Amino acid sequence: MNRLSWFNTVSLTLGFAFLYIPMLILVIYSFNASKLVTVWAGFSTRWYGELLHNEAFLDAAWVTLKVAVFSSSIATVLGTMAAYVLVRGNRFLGRTLFSGMIYAPLVMPEVITGLSLLLLFIGIGLDRGVLTIVLAHTTFSMCYVSVVVSSRLVTFDRSLEEAALDLGCSPAQAFRLVTLPIIAPAVISGWLLAFTLSLDDLVIASFTAGPSSTTLPIKIFSAVRLGVSPEINALSTVMIAIVAVGVIAASLVSKRSLVRQQKDEQEAARAQ
Amino acid sequence: MIRFQNVTKRFGTFTAIDNLSLDIFEREFFALLGPSGCGKTTMMRMLGGFESPTEGRIELSGKDIVGVPPNKRAVNMMFQSYALFPHLSVWDNIAFGLRRDGRPKADVEARVAEMLKLTRLEKFARRKPHQISGGQRQRVALARSLAKAPKLLLLDEPLGALDKKLRQDTQFELMDIQEKTGTTFVIVTHDQEEAMTVASRVAVMDEGKLIQVATPDRIYESPENVYVADFIGDVNIIEGRATPEAGGEDDTYRIDWAEGETPLQATSATRFDPGQTCYLAIRPEKVTISAERPEGALNAVQGKVLDIAYLGNISTYHVELTSGTVIKAQTANTRRISRRSFTWEDPVWLSWTVTGGVLLAG
């Protein structure tokens, strides 16, 4: 392992300090015994205990989870279908326009997306609640899924599908038995992306949520406006932990499979 | 068995196949040969059902198959990239087509075992495609496309990705398997040596048209035009004017080809009018090189050695004639460490028989 020069060490330290010191402070204060957030009064886990008894937070967490699971699943199905048609479909009128339009929501300010959805829901007389948040989240996360999946489909060898057809598959069977298993990693990472986007969305959710359906980010945001409580620090630390475990697990899995595949290929080359 | 009738295929304004008619017979090993972009792959994709002709009919066993989707044809294809399913094992790859037919499990197992044996892959059945070598992958692709016992097997540049030694071995394996299974094979290739080796009949294509369809030896020995002669193997082309020989046989012609050179003589089955432009195609191995003018030789020209290419088994001499034309002559190196008879700048005589060359109109 090469040693880093002093310049690189400093850049690395600065960069990471910039990224992680705020979070670190949050984690540290979540273990504060004092009720006052800014005064350190010794180590304690009492706020984690209190969190477990805070019905409002738990309800909000449950709503958030439900919204994230449903919206990311629907977005994955719709986004994959859209990507497939745009990459694979025969040329049709307005195809370029459509593929441009699918990316547009990525750069659309969230406030505008949220407002337009709100107007739509009011216009069609849909009561705001979990359903409207799911619909809204599906709308904006679908294009992320479609971007991820279509970038995989572009490099997908089309003759694999032709081979499946040639061997007697109907087009639907070819998709289910050949295309889908091969692009599965992209579909899964699209789902994960949609899931995390939905988990931490505040702006669009606050436009489309009703009084009975508050998501966790909305809850935290409104609680913070009344003053930061140590309970929120504890809640945030739990979320950081969940996200960190998820990210590390995902990268470990993909790295392991990559290493195994490289090893297999080397062995195959040697055997030749 | 297969009949193309006036088939035309256009992509936009580009004509890939131009009013082409062709018959391919049962149990044939048929090669479509041509440079890239000549339409050979389009022909194959039309047989596979991945493209449909703009005009014309394609019949398979007497039935029009235009419009029949690929999964409803008794035709299987071996893809250039092999297109093995990376998420399935070798065994499952071969079983894939059989399972789609909904055959009983025992049937599928027996057929896969048979295919593995035919392609000598028994040891690798449980491996994934990325765990085997290129040659093995090629055999898996072949086994998979043969598993359903198609009436017709299409092979798209099947050996392109293999190195030369492996390719030659595999060519003989392909011929062996074709004989054993009795399937009609249609192979697409740009490698003329490959087409000559494996095929029982070769179609030379260019710009969406068939130039010549014949057995490999006829393609080589009696090409119908300069394009075929030039595309297949090495050849010397001498342009000149043909005149029927007065005293000789009916089909002997005198060719005036350069100022100050003795006219050449050649026989031809096709008729040439007096003074008609003609091209004499002579293969380098049919040209004899010697130090003295060979006695009684009707076609003999003098020149000096310009270049020598030593290929181990043969040597090719490039000889420049006094008129500036360069003629290639080949000799087999039959004796080991033989003293090279000729070297650079040596004056030599080149000669060939009256029937050694082919007289072509264009």
Boltz contact constraints between the chains, C-beta under 6 A:
constraints:
  - contact:
      token1: [A, 157]
      token2: [B, 81]
      max_distance: 6.0
  - contact:
      token1: [A, 159]
      token2: [B, 79]
      max_distance: 6.0
  - contact:
      token1: [A, 159]
      token2: [B, 81]
      max_distance: 6.0
  - contact:
      token1: [A, 159]
      token2: [B, 83]
      max_distance: 6.0
  - contact:
      token1: [A, 160]
      token2: [B, 83]
      max_distance: 6.0
  - contact:
      token1: [A, 162]
      token2: [B, 50]
      max_distance: 6.0
  - contact:
      token1: [A, 163]
      token2: [B, 79]
      max_distance: 6.0
  - contact:
      token1: [A, 163]
      token2: [B, 83]
      max_distance: 6.0
  - contact:
      token1: [A, 165]
      token2: [B, 70]
      max_distance: 6.0
  - contact:
      token1: [A, 165]
      token2: [B, 71]
      max_distance: 6.0
  - contact:
      token1: [A, 166]
      token2: [B, 70]
      max_distance: 6.0
  - contact:
      token1: [A, 166]
      token2: [B, 76]
      max_distance: 6.0
  - contact:
      token1: [A, 166]
      token2: [B, 77]
      max_distance: 6.0
  - contact:
      token1: [A, 167]
      token2: [B, 96]
      max_distance: 6.0
  - contact:
      token1: [A, 167]
      token2: [B, 97]
      max_distance: 6.0
  - contact:
      token1: [A, 168]
      token2: [B, 71]
      max_distance: 6.0
  - contact:
      token1: [A, 168]
      token2: [B, 97]
      max_distance: 6.0
  - contact:
      token1: [A, 168]
      token2: [B, 100]
      max_distance: 6.0
  - contact:
      token1: [A, 169]
      token2: [B, 71]
      max_distance: 6.0
  - contact:
      token1: [A, 169]
      token2: [B, 100]
      max_distance: 6.0
  - contact:
      token1: [A, 178]
      token2: [B, 85]
      max_distance: 6.0
  - contact:
      token1: [A, 181]
      token2: [B, 87]
      max_distance: 6.0
  - contact:
      token1: [A, 182]
      token2: [B, 87]
      max_distance: 6.0
  - contact:
      token1: [A, 264]
      token2: [B, 130]
      max_distance: 6.0
  - contact:
      token1: [A, 264]
      token2: [B, 131]
      max_distance: 6.0
  - contact:
      token1: [A, 265]
      token2: [B, 130]
      max_distance: 6.0
  - contact:
      token1: [A, 268]
      token2: [B, 131]
      max_distance: 6.0
  - contact:
      token1: [A, 268]
      token2: [B, 132]
      max_distance: 6.0
  - contact:
      token1: [A, 268]
      token2: [B, 133]
      max_distance: 6.0
  - contact:
      token1: [A, 271]
      token2: [B, 133]
      max_distance: 6.0
  - contact:
      token1: [A, 272]
      token2: [B, 133]
      max_distance: 6.0
